[in-house]
Structures are given as C-alpha cells and as structure tokens.
Amino acid sequence: MTWLSSSFFSNFFRLLYPRACVVCGDVLVDGEPFLCSVCLSGLPLNDGIDEEADEVLANDLGIGHLYWLFRYDRASDFHKLVYAIKYRFNKELGVWAGKMLGERMKDISGIDCIIPVPLHPKREKERGFNQAFMIGTGIASVLSVRVASGVLKRVVNTPSQTGLERGQRADNVAEAFELGDTACVEDCHVLLVDDVVTSGATIRACMMELSKIKGIRVSVACLGKSGSI
C-alpha cells in the first residue's frame, strides 16, 4: 500500500469515526490529542494552593512528597479522563497524561525510579494492562528514569474501591500487597504511581511493604487527587 493510499484510508476512517474529546465528547481537531482545547484549558490542574495540605497528607502517609495533576471529583466531567484510561482501555491516554504530569515535575531532582501500584494478575489480564504502569511510563519518559514494575506485587484480588467509605477502603486493601524483587531499589528514592488518590488507603497499604526495603525513600504521583483529602 502506497503512502498516498494509506493516508486516504486514514482520513476516510477519521471521517467515519472522528476522534472525540474524552471529557465532553466533542470532535477533536488536528493538534488536539485526547482533550479538546476547551476541556484542556478547564482541567482543574494543581495550581499549588494545596501545598500545605499536601505536606500534611504526605507526612500522614509516610512519604516524602505528593505530586498530582488535577483535582479529582466524580461529580465533575473531568473524572472521565481517568475512566477512559481504566475502562475504555485507552493506554495511549495514560501515557499522554503521565507525560503531562511529568512535565510539571521535570525540575524535581532525586527520583531514581518509578514503581507503579500493581494490579492483581487476574485483573491485569482482564484489562490487558495496568493503568498505573502506563501513567508511570509517561512520567518516566519525561524524567528519564526507569520503571521498576516487579518490586511490588498485588496478591489479593480486591474489589474496586469505588463507592466504599474511608474505613472500608482501608480494610479492602489491607495485606493486598507483597514485595517482589527489591534489590534494584535499595537506598533509592522511588516514585510510587497510581491513577487517583482518594482516601490514601492504597498508598498506605503499599507503604506497609515498601518501608521494609533497606534505605528506601518514597514519594507519590497520581493523575487525580480527591478533594476529600
């Protein structure tokens, strides 16, 4: 197939199935990869006003720092960004959003590697990928660090945290994680990556294991941070 015919079929396919904004559903134009310009400009980005609250939360979670891209609210259409990654299997969107977060972190120094919050193998097989890994891959490409996906393992296939109360969330993920191969992160500053931090229960459960590693320091990055914490 020649380049001309390939381009023709690509344009014809786009005409039949135009790309849509993952937030509002409007048709995207050239230069708009996943969000339209209106939604991108309206994304409730982390503007730094929560720094004091983030520091308190980081101390409570036992981590060095919390980095997040936008304020997450299930009542807002912007929650569809995370939904599209997880449930519409949009891996490319996960990497793109991770790069956006990474760009806002690129002046941060001292991160040695990234650890994605793992899915249980059964859940990952059903979904086909781990959304935290895709987000972490995007961040890693900007920060020029490695992704260490075998350090932490999810050994309990817990139900979704969606709809659970704070105490239920903590119980749901208690003892859900175990350590894997940790030699590669000893004495390292790692960035634990998840899609959304809501109650902090998942991060706490991960920290129960990661804190056992010699000399490790942990910071956390996520796309969305709930306004409830």
Secondary structure, 3 states (H helix, E strand, C coil): CCHHHHHHHHHHHHHHCCCECCCCCCECCCCCCCCCHHHHHHCCECCCCCHHHHHHHHHHHCCCCEEEEEEECCCCCCHHHHHHHHHCCCHHHHHHHHHHHHHCCCCCCCCCEEEECCCCHHHHHHHCCCHHHHHHHHHHHHHCCEECCCCEEECCCCCCCCCCCHHHHHHHHCCCEEECCCHHHCCCEEEEEEEEECCCHHHHHHHHHHCCCCCCEEEEEEEEEECCC
